[in-house]
């Protein structure tokens, strides 16, 4: 599928050299293992013959070979690990870039817990495919071919016997795979629910306190943890069964090989030194077969992780619901609403709305609670899509969620763990002077902006920070949802002054003080817009197209 290939190409582009490097390092083991088998058989043969000096010489040679191999492998692993860390970091950066290229609507409705699992566990699982699984498969296949060919050349009977009994290791992964995957997916879903539950408490702790919902929240969290523990115990049990099955098979294969090679040596199917070589190589052959089979459930896990992440890398199809379009920046960019409908569950919030916002005016939208003011501004900014109708910014070229014409300052301000200076620096040097100038107009001091994280600021101080950003960016359209909330008298006066200095602003507010800097005061009622001269009328809408 297209979105999967996009995701795979991103990961493969960053991790291909790590994959090749890990495969080569693991493959170096193969000639070393074969050489060790031959040297060991020579040592045993010389020891039986009583050649003490030759035994010592070959033993020293074998020790030197081991030390050289360990040194080469250690250096190679260090170099690969350094490159691997950079590649994984780049994968995260690329994925974040793809994630942020999604529409505002899709990001707005993102499940926080699921998204955190995608960013952390799923992406790590997917990169593991190229860092560990593919190199293991390649090196295991090469080791299997090399060991089997070496043994086959020495004794065809022994080679066939070992290959046959090695396939007993195919049983545990097949039995365990289904149960591992089911419990893994269940644990992932519960982890996402727990994350969401905790985040909801952080964002809404005032409501929990106000309405006495602490016991309900704790009970719900306890239920999630019980469910998680149940799934975790099953996962641990399945893993324990798998380990026990492998341990039983390992012992059976190891001691069975000893007995089998002894019988073959007694019957003359192979010489004693060949039997020693086969016994030494049997562990490598069995491990290579085991590694090939054990990757089956792990690859299934990576495929499921890829499916979960691919929702963010898919090319979105347009036009499934109502559409919103916007032109490139021009001197005259009105917002045109045509026959707009939006329902929440069974309730119609916006019904048949048509209106035009002119860029040379500032607007304030007022109305009763629940009238749909925030819904309308979310529709205008593309955070939510209409069920029917269209929103156009001047013409019909570009979706509203891809626009750079507007900036939206929502009612609730983000709480970052860094200070205002760090935040302002993200907007580039050309904007910093304007940002600090407006912030100082609001009364934000150097100590406030530099000495505290944004999370530690008061609600009014945070509001001033983000209003400074909104006005400093000088967008063609500026949307403000309850901008005077938490502001002191001075802050409101500065806000009124800033609104008076620009046009193309749409404000949602109950604060009548802001009306002094507004050109058009309109009311949203019953899903329709009325100007201030028609507030008492329900028959005629102003500026209706």
C-alpha positions as CSV (number, residue, x, y, z in Angstrom):
1,X,0.0,0.0,0.0
2,X,1.1,3.5,-0.7
3,X,1.2,4.8,2.9
4,X,3.1,1.7,4.0
5,X,5.8,2.2,1.3
6,X,6.2,5.8,2.4
7,X,6.7,4.7,6.0
8,X,9.1,1.9,5.1
9,X,11.1,4.1,2.8
10,X,11.6,6.6,5.6
11,X,12.8,4.0,8.0
12,X,14.9,2.1,5.5
13,X,16.6,5.3,4.3
14,X,17.9,6.1,7.8
15,X,18.6,2.6,8.9
16,X,19.9,0.7,5.8
17,X,23.6,1.2,6.7
18,X,22.9,0.1,10.3
19,X,21.1,-3.0,8.9
20,X,24.0,-3.8,6.6
21,X,26.6,-3.2,9.4
22,X,24.8,-5.4,11.9
23,X,24.4,-8.1,9.3
24,X,28.1,-8.1,8.5
25,X,29.2,-8.1,12.1
26,X,27.0,-11.0,12.9
27,X,28.1,-12.8,9.7
28,X,31.8,-12.5,10.8
29,X,31.0,-15.1,13.4
30,X,30.4,-17.8,10.7
31,X,34.0,-18.3,9.5
32,X,35.3,-17.9,13.0
33,X,32.9,-20.7,14.2
34,X,34.0,-23.0,11.3
35,X,37.7,-22.3,12.1
36,X,37.1,-23.0,15.8
37,X,35.4,-26.3,15.0
38,X,38.4,-27.4,12.9
39,X,41.0,-26.3,15.5
40,X,39.1,-28.0,18.3
41,X,38.9,-31.3,16.4
42,X,42.7,-31.1,15.8
43,X,43.3,-30.3,19.5
44,X,41.2,-33.4,20.5
45,X,43.0,-35.6,17.9
46,X,46.4,-34.4,19.1
47,X,45.5,-34.8,22.7
48,X,44.4,-38.4,22.0
49,X,47.7,-39.0,20.2
50,X,49.7,-37.6,23.2
51,X,51.1,-34.6,21.2
52,X,51.3,-32.1,24.1
53,X,53.3,-29.4,22.3
54,X,50.9,-29.4,19.3
55,X,47.9,-29.2,21.7
56,X,49.5,-26.2,23.4
57,X,50.3,-24.6,20.1
58,X,46.8,-25.0,18.6
59,X,45.3,-23.9,21.9
60,X,47.3,-20.7,21.9
61,X,46.3,-20.1,18.2
62,X,42.7,-20.7,19.1
63,X,42.9,-18.2,22.0
64,X,44.6,-15.6,19.8
65,X,41.8,-16.1,17.2
66,X,39.1,-15.6,19.9
67,X,40.8,-12.4,21.2
68,X,41.1,-10.9,17.7
69,X,37.5,-11.8,17.0
70,X,36.3,-10.1,20.3
71,X,38.4,-7.0,19.5
72,X,37.0,-6.7,16.0
73,X,33.5,-7.3,17.1
74,X,33.8,-4.8,20.0
75,X,35.1,-2.0,17.8
76,X,32.5,-2.7,15.1
77,X,29.7,-2.7,17.6
78,X,30.8,0.7,19.0
79,X,30.9,2.3,15.5
80,X,27.6,0.8,14.6
81,X,25.9,1.9,17.8
82,X,27.0,5.5,17.2
83,X,25.5,5.4,13.7
84,X,22.5,3.6,15.0
85,X,21.7,6.3,17.6
86,X,21.9,9.0,15.0
87,X,19.8,7.0,12.6
88,X,17.0,6.3,15.2
89,X,17.0,10.0,16.1
90,X,16.6,10.9,12.4
91,X,13.8,8.4,12.1
92,X,12.0,10.2,15.0
93,X,12.5,13.6,13.4
94,X,11.3,12.4,10.0
95,X,8.2,10.8,11.6
96,X,7.4,14.0,13.5
97,X,7.7,15.9,10.3
98,X,5.3,13.5,8.5
99,X,3.0,13.6,11.6
100,X,2.8,17.4,11.6
101,X,2.1,17.4,7.8
102,X,-1.3,15.9,8.6
103,X,-4.4,18.1,8.5
104,X,-5.3,20.1,11.5
105,X,-8.6,18.2,11.6
106,X,-6.8,14.9,11.9
107,X,-4.4,16.2,14.6
108,X,-7.2,17.8,16.5
109,X,-9.0,14.5,16.9
110,X,-5.9,12.5,17.6
111,X,-6.1,10.2,20.6
112,X,-3.3,11.4,23.0
113,X,-2.6,8.0,24.5
114,X,-2.5,6.3,21.1
115,X,-0.3,9.0,19.7
116,X,2.2,8.6,22.5
117,X,2.3,4.9,21.9
118,X,2.9,5.5,18.2
119,X,5.8,7.9,18.9
120,X,7.4,5.7,21.5
121,X,6.7,2.0,21.4
122,X,5.4,1.6,17.8
123,X,8.2,3.5,16.2
124,X,10.8,1.7,18.3
125,X,9.3,-1.6,17.3
126,X,9.4,-0.7,13.6
127,X,13.0,0.4,13.7
128,X,13.8,-2.8,15.6
129,X,12.9,-4.7,12.3
130,X,15.9,-3.1,10.5
131,X,18.3,-2.9,13.5
132,X,17.8,-6.4,14.9
133,X,15.3,-8.7,13.0
134,X,16.6,-8.5,9.5
135,X,20.3,-8.8,10.5
136,X,19.4,-11.8,12.6
137,X,17.5,-13.4,9.7
138,X,20.3,-12.8,7.3
139,X,23.1,-14.0,9.6
140,X,21.1,-17.0,10.8
141,X,20.4,-18.0,7.2
142,X,24.0,-17.7,6.2
143,X,25.1,-19.6,9.4
144,X,22.6,-22.3,8.7
145,X,23.9,-22.7,5.1
146,X,27.5,-22.6,6.2
147,X,27.3,-25.1,9.1
148,X,25.1,-27.5,7.1
149,X,27.4,-27.4,4.1
150,X,30.5,-27.9,6.3
151,X,28.9,-30.9,8.1
152,X,27.5,-32.3,4.8
153,X,31.0,-32.3,3.3
154,X,32.3,-34.2,6.4
155,X,29.3,-36.6,6.9
156,X,26.1,-36.5,4.9
157,X,24.3,-38.7,7.4
158,X,25.1,-36.4,10.3
159,X,24.1,-33.3,8.3
160,X,20.7,-34.7,7.4
161,X,20.1,-35.9,10.9
162,X,20.9,-32.5,12.5
163,X,18.9,-30.6,10.0
164,X,15.9,-32.8,10.5
165,X,15.9,-32.6,14.3
166,X,16.6,-28.9,14.3
167,X,13.1,-28.3,12.8
168,X,11.6,-29.4,16.1
169,X,12.3,-25.8,17.1
170,X,9.6,-24.7,14.7
171,X,6.9,-25.9,17.2
172,X,7.2,-23.2,20.1
173,X,6.8,-20.1,17.9
174,X,3.8,-21.5,16.1
175,X,2.1,-22.4,19.3
176,X,3.0,-19.2,21.1
177,X,2.7,-16.6,18.3
178,X,-1.1,-16.3,18.4
179,X,-1.3,-15.8,22.1
180,X,1.7,-13.4,22.3
181,X,0.2,-11.2,19.6
182,X,-3.3,-11.1,21.2
183,X,-2.0,-10.1,24.6
184,X,0.6,-7.7,23.2
185,X,-2.2,-5.8,21.4
186,X,-4.4,-5.9,24.4
187,X,-1.6,-4.4,26.7
188,X,-1.0,-1.7,24.1
189,X,-4.7,-0.7,24.0
190,X,-4.9,-0.5,27.8
191,X,-1.7,1.5,28.1
192,X,-3.2,4.1,25.7
193,X,-6.4,4.2,27.9
194,X,-4.3,4.7,31.0
195,X,-2.4,7.5,29.4
196,X,-5.6,9.2,28.2
197,X,-7.1,8.9,31.7
198,X,-4.1,10.5,33.4
199,X,-3.9,13.3,30.8
200,X,-7.6,14.0,31.2
201,X,-7.1,14.4,35.0
202,X,-4.2,16.8,34.4
203,X,-6.2,18.9,32.0
204,X,-9.4,18.8,34.0
205,X,-8.4,18.6,37.7
206,X,-10.5,21.6,38.5
207,X,-13.6,19.9,37.3
208,X,-12.7,16.7,39.2
209,X,-12.2,18.8,42.4
210,X,-15.3,20.9,41.8
211,X,-17.7,18.1,41.2
212,X,-16.2,15.6,43.6
213,X,-15.1,13.1,40.9
214,X,-11.9,12.0,42.6
215,X,-13.3,8.7,43.7
216,X,-14.8,8.0,40.3
217,X,-11.5,8.9,38.6
218,X,-9.5,6.7,41.0
219,X,-11.9,3.8,40.5
220,X,-11.7,4.0,36.8
221,X,-7.9,4.1,37.0
222,X,-7.9,1.1,39.3
223,X,-10.1,-0.8,36.8
224,X,-7.6,0.0,34.0
225,X,-4.7,-1.2,36.1
226,X,-6.5,-4.5,37.0
227,X,-7.2,-5.1,33.3
228,X,-3.6,-4.3,32.5
229,X,-2.3,-6.7,35.2
230,X,-4.6,-9.4,33.9
231,X,-3.3,-9.0,30.3
232,X,0.3,-8.7,31.6
233,X,0.1,-11.9,33.6
234,X,-1.2,-13.8,30.5
235,X,1.7,-12.3,28.5
236,X,4.2,-13.4,31.1
237,X,2.7,-16.8,31.3
238,X,2.9,-17.3,27.5
239,X,6.5,-16.0,27.6
240,X,7.3,-18.5,30.4
241,X,5.8,-21.4,28.5
242,X,7.9,-20.4,25.5
243,X,11.1,-20.2,27.5
244,X,10.3,-23.6,29.1
245,X,9.6,-25.2,25.7
246,X,12.9,-23.8,24.3
247,X,14.9,-24.9,27.4
248,X,13.5,-28.5,27.0
249,X,14.2,-28.5,23.3
250,X,17.7,-27.1,23.8
251,X,18.6,-29.9,26.3
252,X,17.0,-32.5,24.1
253,X,18.9,-31.4,21.0
254,X,22.2,-30.9,22.8
255,X,22.3,-34.3,24.6
256,X,20.6,-36.0,21.7
257,X,23.3,-34.8,19.4
258,X,26.0,-36.1,21.7
259,X,24.4,-39.5,21.8
260,X,23.7,-39.5,18.0
261,X,27.3,-38.6,17.1
262,X,28.7,-41.2,19.4
263,X,26.5,-43.8,17.8
264,X,27.5,-42.6,14.3
265,X,31.2,-42.7,15.3
266,X,30.8,-46.3,16.6
267,X,29.0,-47.4,13.5
268,X,31.6,-45.9,11.2
269,X,29.4,-43.2,9.6
270,X,32.0,-40.6,10.6
271,X,35.4,-40.4,12.3
272,X,35.9,-39.3,15.9
273,X,37.4,-35.9,14.9
274,X,34.4,-35.3,12.5
275,X,32.0,-36.1,15.4
276,X,33.8,-33.5,17.5
277,X,33.4,-30.9,14.7
278,X,29.7,-31.8,14.3
279,X,29.0,-31.5,18.0
280,X,30.7,-28.1,18.1
281,X,28.8,-26.8,15.0
282,X,25.5,-28.3,16.1
283,X,24.8,-25.5,18.5
284,X,25.3,-22.9,15.8
285,X,23.1,-24.8,13.4
286,X,20.4,-25.2,16.0
287,X,20.6,-21.5,17.0
288,X,20.4,-20.4,13.4
289,X,17.2,-22.4,12.9
290,X,15.8,-21.2,16.2
291,X,16.5,-17.6,15.4
292,X,14.8,-18.0,12.0
293,X,11.7,-19.4,13.6
294,X,11.6,-17.1,16.6
295,X,11.4,-14.0,14.4
296,X,8.0,-15.1,13.2
297,X,6.0,-13.6,16.2
298,X,8.4,-10.6,16.4
299,X,7.8,-9.8,12.7
300,X,4.0,-10.0,13.3
301,X,4.4,-7.5,16.1
302,X,6.4,-5.1,13.8
303,X,3.7,-5.4,11.1
304,X,1.0,-4.4,13.6
305,X,3.1,-1.5,14.8
306,X,3.5,-0.5,11.1
307,X,-0.2,-0.6,10.6
308,X,-0.9,1.6,13.6
309,X,1.8,4.2,12.6
310,X,0.7,4.2,8.9
311,X,-2.5,6.2,9.7
312,X,-0.2,9.2,10.1
313,X,1.8,8.6,7.0
314,X,-1.2,7.9,4.7
315,X,-1.9,10.3,1.9
316,X,-5.3,11.8,2.9
317,X,-8.2,11.7,0.5
318,X,-10.1,15.0,0.3
319,X,-13.8,15.6,0.0
320,X,-15.2,12.9,2.3
321,X,-17.0,15.6,4.3
322,X,-17.5,19.3,3.6
323,X,-14.5,21.1,2.2
324,X,-12.7,24.2,3.1
325,X,-10.4,26.0,0.6
326,X,-8.0,28.9,0.7
327,X,-5.9,30.9,-1.8
328,X,-2.3,32.1,-1.7
329,X,-1.7,35.3,0.2
330,X,-3.2,38.3,-1.5
331,X,-4.2,41.8,-0.6
332,X,-7.9,40.9,-0.3
333,X,-8.8,37.6,1.3
334,X,-12.4,37.4,2.5
335,X,-13.7,34.4,4.2
336,X,-16.8,33.1,2.4
337,X,-19.1,30.6,4.1
338,X,-21.7,28.8,1.9
339,X,-24.6,26.8,3.3
340,X,-22.6,25.4,6.3
341,X,-23.9,22.5,8.4
342,X,-22.4,20.8,11.4
343,X,-23.9,18.3,13.8
344,X,-22.6,17.0,17.1
345,X,-24.1,13.6,17.7
346,X,-27.8,14.3,17.0
347,X,-27.8,18.0,17.7
348,X,-27.4,20.5,14.8
349,X,-24.9,23.2,16.0
350,X,-24.5,25.1,12.7
351,X,-27.5,24.8,10.3
352,X,-27.4,26.3,6.8
353,X,-25.1,29.2,7.6
354,X,-23.9,31.5,4.8
355,X,-21.8,34.6,5.5
356,X,-18.8,36.6,4.4
357,X,-16.1,38.0,6.6
358,X,-14.3,41.0,5.0
359,X,-10.6,41.4,5.6
360,X,-10.8,45.2,6.2
361,X,-13.0,44.7,9.3
362,X,-12.6,43.3,12.8
363,X,-15.5,41.1,14.1
364,X,-16.7,40.0,17.5
365,X,-19.0,37.0,17.7
366,X,-21.2,36.8,20.7
367,X,-24.0,34.6,21.8
368,X,-25.3,32.4,24.6
369,X,-23.3,29.4,25.9
370,X,-23.8,26.4,23.6
371,X,-24.7,28.6,20.6
372,X,-21.8,27.2,18.6
373,X,-19.3,30.0,18.7
374,X,-16.2,27.8,19.4
375,X,-17.5,25.3,16.9
376,X,-17.7,28.0,14.2
377,X,-14.1,29.2,14.8
378,X,-12.9,25.5,14.8
379,X,-14.7,25.2,11.4
380,X,-13.1,28.4,10.1
381,X,-9.6,27.2,11.1
382,X,-10.1,23.6,9.8
383,X,-9.8,21.9,13.2
384,X,-13.1,20.3,12.4
385,X,-14.7,19.7,9.1
386,X,-18.3,20.6,8.2
387,X,-20.9,17.9,7.5
388,X,-22.1,19.9,4.5
389,X,-21.2,23.2,2.8
390,X,-18.0,25.0,2.1
391,X,-15.6,27.6,3.6
392,X,-13.5,29.5,1.1
393,X,-10.6,31.9,1.6
394,X,-10.9,34.1,-1.6
395,X,-10.9,31.1,-4.1
396,X,-10.8,27.3,-4.3
397,X,-7.1,26.3,-4.6
398,X,-5.8,25.1,-1.2
399,X,-7.4,23.3,1.8
400,X,-7.9,25.6,4.8
401,X,-5.8,23.3,7.0
402,X,-2.8,24.0,4.8
403,X,-3.2,27.7,4.9
404,X,-0.6,30.2,6.2
405,X,-3.2,33.0,6.1
406,X,-4.5,32.7,9.6
407,X,-3.4,32.2,13.2
408,X,-5.6,30.8,15.9
409,X,-5.1,31.6,19.6
410,X,-7.5,29.2,21.5
411,X,-9.1,29.9,24.8
412,X,-6.8,27.5,26.8
413,X,-3.1,28.2,26.5
414,X,-0.4,25.5,26.3
415,X,1.8,25.0,29.4
416,X,5.3,24.4,28.2
417,X,8.2,23.5,30.4
418,X,10.6,26.1,28.9
419,X,10.6,29.9,29.4
420,X,9.3,32.6,27.2
421,X,12.7,33.5,25.7
422,X,13.1,29.9,24.4
423,X,9.6,30.0,22.9
424,X,10.1,33.4,21.2
425,X,13.5,32.2,19.8
426,X,11.6,29.5,17.8
427,X,10.1,32.1,15.6
428,X,13.4,33.4,14.2
429,X,15.4,36.6,14.7
430,X,13.2,38.7,12.4
431,X,10.2,38.2,14.6
432,X,11.8,38.3,18.1
433,X,12.0,42.1,18.3
434,X,8.3,42.4,17.6
435,X,7.5,39.6,20.0
436,X,9.4,41.2,22.9
437,X,8.0,44.6,22.1
438,X,4.4,43.5,22.3
439,X,5.1,41.3,25.4
440,X,6.5,44.4,27.2
441,X,3.5,46.4,26.2
442,X,1.5,43.8,28.0
443,X,3.7,44.3,31.1
444,X,5.7,41.1,30.9
445,X,9.1,41.8,32.6
446,X,12.5,40.2,31.9
447,X,12.2,38.2,35.2
448,X,8.8,36.8,34.1
449,X,10.0,35.9,30.6
450,X,13.4,34.5,31.6
451,X,13.2,33.2,35.1
452,X,10.1,30.9,34.9
453,X,8.8,28.2,32.6
454,X,5.6,28.9,30.8
455,X,3.9,26.3,32.9
456,X,4.8,28.2,36.1
457,X,3.3,31.5,34.9
458,X,-0.2,32.7,36.0
459,X,-3.1,32.3,33.6
460,X,-3.0,36.0,32.7
461,X,0.8,36.0,32.0
462,X,0.4,32.9,29.8
463,X,-2.4,34.6,27.9
464,X,-0.2,37.7,27.3
465,X,2.6,35.5,26.0
466,X,0.4,33.8,23.3
467,X,-1.5,37.0,22.4
468,X,2.0,38.5,21.8
469,X,2.7,35.7,19.4
470,X,-0.7,36.1,17.6
471,X,-0.2,39.8,16.9
472,X,3.5,39.6,16.2
473,X,3.0,37.0,13.4
474,X,0.8,39.5,11.6
475,X,-1.4,36.9,9.9
476,X,-4.0,37.9,7.3
477,X,-6.7,36.6,9.6
478,X,-6.3,36.3,13.4
479,X,-8.8,34.2,15.4
480,X,-9.1,34.8,19.1
481,X,-11.2,32.7,21.4
482,X,-12.0,34.5,24.7
483,X,-8.7,36.5,24.5
484,X,-9.5,38.7,27.6
485,X,-9.9,35.7,29.9
486,X,-7.5,36.0,32.9
487,X,-6.3,39.4,31.7
488,X,-6.0,42.3,34.2
489,X,-7.2,45.8,33.4
490,X,-3.9,46.9,31.8
491,X,-3.8,43.7,29.7
492,X,-7.3,44.3,28.3
493,X,-6.4,47.9,27.5
494,X,-3.3,46.7,25.5
495,X,-5.4,44.1,23.8
496,X,-8.0,46.7,22.7
497,X,-5.1,48.9,21.4
498,X,-3.6,46.0,19.4
499,X,-7.0,45.1,17.9
500,X,-7.4,48.8,16.9
501,X,-4.1,48.7,15.0
502,X,-5.0,45.8,12.7
503,X,-7.9,44.4,10.5
504,X,-8.9,40.9,9.7
505,X,-9.6,39.7,13.3
506,X,-12.4,37.5,14.4
507,X,-12.9,37.5,18.2
508,X,-15.2,35.3,20.3
509,X,-15.8,37.0,23.6
510,X,-18.4,37.9,26.2
511,X,-16.4,40.9,27.2
512,X,-18.1,44.1,26.0
513,X,-14.9,46.1,26.6
514,X,-13.6,44.6,23.3
515,X,-16.5,46.0,21.3
516,X,-14.7,49.4,21.3
517,X,-12.0,48.1,18.9
518,X,-14.4,46.1,16.7
519,X,-16.0,47.1,13.4
520,X,-18.8,44.6,13.3
521,X,-20.6,43.1,16.3
522,X,-22.5,39.9,15.3
523,X,-24.5,37.3,17.2
524,X,-24.6,33.6,16.6
525,X,-28.0,32.1,17.5
526,X,-29.7,28.9,16.3
527,X,-26.9,28.3,13.9
528,X,-27.2,31.6,12.1
529,X,-25.3,34.9,12.2
530,X,-27.1,38.3,12.9
531,X,-25.5,41.8,13.0
532,X,-26.0,44.0,16.1
533,X,-29.0,45.8,14.5
534,X,-30.9,42.6,14.1
535,X,-30.2,41.0,17.5
536,X,-33.9,41.0,18.3
537,X,-34.9,39.6,14.9
538,X,-35.0,35.9,13.9
539,X,-36.1,36.5,10.3
540,X,-33.3,38.4,8.5
541,X,-29.6,37.7,8.5
542,X,-27.1,40.4,7.7
543,X,-24.6,40.0,4.8
544,X,-26.1,36.6,3.8
545,X,-24.8,35.5,0.5
